[in-house]
Amino acid sequence: MHFKENIKLLRKRKGCTQDEVSFALEMKRSTLSGYENGVAQPNLNALMQFSDYYGIAIDTLVKMDLSSLSESQLSQLE
């Protein structure tokens, strides 16, 4: 599962802090940090929030290593 790496990569691509993303997703920053560090697992609702926020399908967020894609490939997913 690549979820933790993917959400961190996507957040940094947007140039956002954890505070900004957690505010936008209406979750605690510590919760987002837990997801990014792999110490917490998101529920379905959280997965849907990340999917909507980044414009990327849930299965792509979870299954695909987005860091292995080129910039143009990432842009096509969004």
Residue pairs with C-beta under 8 A, 6 or more apart in sequence:
1 62
1 63
2 61
2 62
2 63
2 64
2 65
2 66
3 35
3 42
3 61
3 62
4 35
4 36
4 37
4 38
5 65
5 66
5 67
6 61
6 62
6 64
6 65
6 66
6 67
7 32
7 35
7 36
7 50
7 54
7 61
8 36
9 66
9 67
10 54
10 56
10 66
11 17
11 18
11 21
11 36
13 74
14 21
18 29
18 32
18 33
18 36
19 29
21 32
21 53
22 28
22 29
22 31
22 32
24 53
25 32
25 46
25 49
25 50
25 53
26 49
27 46
27 49
31 40
34 40
35 41
35 42
35 46
42 50
47 58
47 61
47 62
48 58
50 56
50 58
50 61
51 57
51 58
51 61
54 61
54 78
55 77
55 78
56 77
56 78
60 66
60 77
66 74
66 77
69 77
